[in-house]
Amino acid sequence: MADYLGWLRQQAPPFEWNLKGEPQGITTSLLFEQSVSLAGPFESLESLVQILFEHRQWFHLTNEEGRQVELTDLGPGDEIWVSARQAPWAS
């Protein structure tokens, strides 16, 4: 798991607090494309999304409106925007 988390934290751009309300970062689709092209750790988009939600304390996971999303909120074809937190979020 540490390899997944380290790779994701290197690929996801940092979250900027002054951009609230706008999508920011990189989409899960683009992250998966990078994983494929850079011989990254993910073999499927679903596995990437699952790891992101398992380690969400390290990431802002938002929709196209900049609102935080839960795995249960997502429908088929919904895109997730990913940006890295400076420090882990304590729930």
TORNUKE-31139 format. One line per field, with one value per residue (C-alpha): residue in one letter; x, y, z. Coordinates in nm, 2 decimals, decimal comma, padded with zeros to 4 digits. Layout:
BEGIN
residu	(A	...)
east	(X	...)
north	(Y	...)
up	(Z	...)
***
This chain:
BEGIN
residu	(M	A	D	Y	L	G	W	L	R	Q	Q	A	P	P	F	E	W	N	L	K	G	E	P	Q	G	I	T	T	S	L	L	F	E	Q	S	V	S	L	A	G	P	F	E	S	L	E	S	L	V	Q	I	L	F	E	H	R	Q	W	F	H	L	T	N	E	E	G	R	Q	V	E	L	T	D	L	G	P	G	D	E	I	W	V	S	A	R	Q	A	P	W	A	S)
east	(00,00	00,28	00,39	00,04	00,02	00,37	00,30	-00,03	00,11	00,39	00,14	-00,14	-00,09	-00,11	-00,45	-00,48	-00,72	-00,78	-00,95	-01,25	-01,55	-01,36	-01,24	-00,87	-00,59	-00,60	-00,89	-00,89	-00,90	-00,58	-00,41	-00,49	-00,36	-00,03	-00,02	-00,04	00,21	00,46	00,44	00,27	00,10	-00,26	-00,40	-00,76	-00,93	-01,15	-00,84	-00,71	-01,04	-01,05	-00,70	-00,78	-01,08	-00,89	-00,63	-00,85	-00,68	-00,40	-00,62	-00,90	-01,15	-01,40	-01,65	-01,65	-01,81	-01,53	-01,74	-01,60	-01,74	-01,79	-01,76	-02,13	-02,21	-02,05	-02,25	-02,13	-01,90	-01,87	-01,52	-01,33	-01,08	-00,77	-00,54	-00,29	-00,32	-00,01	-00,06	-00,30	-00,65	-00,77	-01,13)
north	(00,00	00,24	00,23	00,33	00,61	00,75	00,73	00,91	01,18	01,25	01,27	01,48	01,85	02,03	02,17	02,55	02,69	03,01	02,81	02,69	02,61	02,52	02,18	02,16	01,90	01,61	01,39	01,02	00,94	01,14	00,98	00,64	00,73	00,84	00,51	00,32	00,54	00,57	00,20	00,31	00,09	00,08	-00,18	-00,04	00,29	00,12	00,01	00,37	00,51	00,26	00,34	00,71	00,67	00,43	00,70	01,01	01,17	01,26	01,39	01,63	01,44	01,67	01,68	01,93	02,19	02,16	01,98	01,69	01,36	01,02	00,69	00,63	00,97	00,86	00,74	00,58	00,82	01,07	01,22	01,28	01,57	01,48	01,72	01,64	01,77	01,93	01,71	01,42	01,52	01,39	01,27)
up	(00,00	00,07	-00,29	-00,40	-00,16	-00,24	-00,61	-00,58	-00,35	-00,62	-00,90	-00,74	-00,74	-00,40	-00,29	-00,30	-00,04	-00,23	-00,51	-00,31	-00,52	-00,83	-00,94	-00,89	-00,92	-01,16	-01,25	-01,17	-01,54	-01,60	-01,30	-01,43	-01,78	-01,61	-01,42	-01,74	-01,93	-01,65	-01,54	-01,22	-00,97	-01,09	-01,33	-01,33	-01,27	-01,00	-00,80	-00,81	-00,69	-00,41	-00,29	-00,30	-00,08	00,16	00,20	00,16	00,47	00,22	-00,06	-00,14	-00,35	-00,51	-00,80	-01,09	-00,86	-00,60	-00,34	-00,14	-00,26	-00,10	-00,28	-00,24	-00,41	-00,74	-01,04	-01,36	-01,55	-01,26	-01,25	-00,93	-00,90	-00,68	-00,51	-00,23	00,12	00,29	00,59	00,66	00,75	01,09	01,07)
***
